[in-house]
Amino acid sequence: MSVINVMALIGFGPAIVLLYFVLGKFEGYFKDNKALFMVTFGMAIGLFIGIFSLYLPIYDFLWALALIFLIELIKFVILLRKPFRLKHDATFYGMALGIGMASTMVFIYGYFAELTEINARVVAMVLLLSYNYNLIHGSTGAIIGYGSYKGEFWSYFFKAFIISGGHGFLMTMVWSTPSDVDIYDVRIFSLLIMGAVYATVLLLYVYNDIIPKTIPRGMKDARKAFEE
């Protein structure tokens, strides 16, 4: 199996797991075909963003912050549209959109890294990158979607931007590693692990706080009665 195929499998792996275990649990509160469309649409956007970001000095925090602002703004503009605005399922579609975007961004970064071999360190690094980006962008997409549902558009947009910016600060330290340092240096792995912890805490916040609040009580009661 080629390096590119392995990169694709690893890069998209966390996205698939996240979609299955998070959105899968809340199946019935949103339309599956619409969520799938949002994932696909997000992948197309992420492809262009990933390529575009290759030409930016994202190792510089200000440039990275500008790129993060653009990414979150794209989510915001999409989720502010009539099919999502003031509707509870915007939270789920926001997560699907963010996961789709992150999955292809990670693939682009891996593809242009020109890795020539497959080993445990390559797998670990790409997996950590994918985990970081999928959880962050899926979670901020859900947060922006929730803001669209509540009608508190700008406050949740800036909340998502600040959260994503904090994670971006960690990632700039990864991308700014001097060229004479081995890309598998323990410092890089430590930063990626720190980012993964940050992303996990954020996802737990979305899962335990944001998503339960986005489901109308009537729908919860109807589902509970059906299950009983």
N, C-alpha and C positions, 0 to 999 in steps of 0.2 A: 504493500500500500504506500502511495506517495506521501511526502511530507504535507502537501497541500490538502489531500484527503483527510489526513489525520488532524490537521489544523481545523478543518471544517467540522469534523466530528466533535472535537474538543470544544471549539468555540461555540457551537450551537447547543452542546450538551446541557449546560446550566440553564439556557433559555427554555429548553423543552421541559426540564425538571421543574423550573419555576412556574411555567404555565400549567403543568399538570397538577402540582401539589397546592398551588395557591388558587389559581382560577378554577381548577377542577373541583375544589371543595365547595365553591360557591356557584356551581353550575345550576342553572335555573333562574338565577337572578339577573342574567343578561343573555343576549342572543349569541349562540356559539358561532354562527356564520359571520356575524358582525365583528366578533372578537378576532376570528381568523383573518378577516379582511384587514383589521387594524394591525395585526402582526405582520402580514405581508406588506402592507403599505409602509409600516415602520422599517421593514428590511430594505425597501427601495430607498427610503430617505437616508437610512444609516449608511448605505453603500456610497451615496454621494458625499455625505458628511465625512465619512472615513477617508475617502480619496482627497477631498478638499483639505482636511486637517493635516494631511501629509506635507502640504506646502506651507504650513504655518509653524512657527517656532513654539510649539506647545510645551516645550520645556521651560518657557518663560511664563510665570504665573499670570501676568496681565493678559497675555495672548490666550492662555488656557481659559481664563475667566471669560474672555470675550467669546470663545468657542462654546463654552458651557452656557452662556447667556443665549447664544443663537439656538442651541439645541433645545433648551427649555422654552424659548420663545416659539419655536416651531410646534412643540407639543401644545403650548398655550393657545396659539392661533387655531390649530386644528380642533381642540377640545372646546373652544369657545363658539364653534359653529352650531347652527340650529339643531342638527341631529343629536348633539350631546349636551348642549347648554340647558341647565336646570333639570337634568334627568339623572336619576340615581345611578344608572349603569355607566355613566361617564367615567366613574372611578375605575371600573374594570377595563374599559376600552383604553383609558389612559395608561394603565399598566401594560396592556397588550401592545400598545403603540411603542412605549419605551423599551420593552423587551425586544421587539422587532428591530428597532434602531440600534440597540446595543449589540445584538448578535452579529450583524453584518459589519459594524464598526470594528469589532474585535477580529473578525475574519480578515478585514482589509489590513489591519495592523500586523497580523501574523503573516499574511501573504507577502507583504512588502518587506518583512524582516529578513527575507531570503535565508531562512533556516534550511540547512542542507542535510540534517540528520534527525532521527527520532530517538530520543532517550528519555529517561525519567525526568530529567531537569526541564527539557522542552515541554513535556506533557504538563508538569507541575506549573510552569510559568504561564503557559497559555490558559490552563484551567483557572488559575488565580486571576488572570486578567479578565477572562470571560465572567467569572463569578462576580468580580468587582463591578464591572460595567453593567451587567444584566440586572443585578440587584439594585444598583443606584438608579439607573434610568427607568427600570420598571416601577420602583417606589416613587420617584419624583413624578412620573407620569400619572400614577394613582393619586398623588397629592394634588396635582393640578386638576385632574379630573374631578376630584372631590370638591375643589373650589368652584369648578364650573357647575356642579350640581347644587351647591349651596348658594350660588350667586355671589360669592366672595372671591371674585376672579383674581384681582391683583394681589391680594394679601397671600393667597395660597401659591400664586406664581412666584412671588419673591421668597416665600418660605422654601419652595422647591429649589430655587436658584441658589439661595444661601447654603442649603444642605448639600447640593451638588458641588458648589464651590469649595466647601470644606474638604470634600473627597478629592476634588480636582487638585487641591494644594498637595495632597499626598502623591498624586500621580505625577505632578510636575517634578517631584524629587526623583521619581523613577525615570522619567524621560530625560532629565538633565544629568544623568550619570555620565561622568567623563568617558570618552571613547576608549581610553586605555584600560577601563575597568571591565572585567568579565561580566557579561549580561546576566550570568547566573550567580553573581556575587551575593553573599548572604545579606548584605544591606538592602539589595533590591527585593529579595524575597521577604525580608522583614517589613519593608514598606508595603508590599502587596498584601501581606498577612494583616497588617494594621488596617489597610483599606478594606479588606474582607470583613474584619470585625466591625468596622464602621458601617459597612453596607448591611451586614446582618442585623445590627441593632436597628437600623432604619427600616428594614423589611419587617421586623417584628413589631415595630411601632405601627406600620401601615396595616399589617395583618390583624393586630389585636385592638387597634384603636380606630383607624380610618375606615377600613372596610366594614366592620360591624355597624358604624354610624351611617354608612351610605345605603344600607338596606332598609327600606320602609318597614315600619312595625307590622303593617298589615300583611306584607309578604312573608315576614318571619313567622307570624302567627299561623298563616295559611299553610306554610311548609311544615311547621311543627305539628299541626293537626293532621296533615296528610301522613306524616311519618308515624304518628301514633295509631 
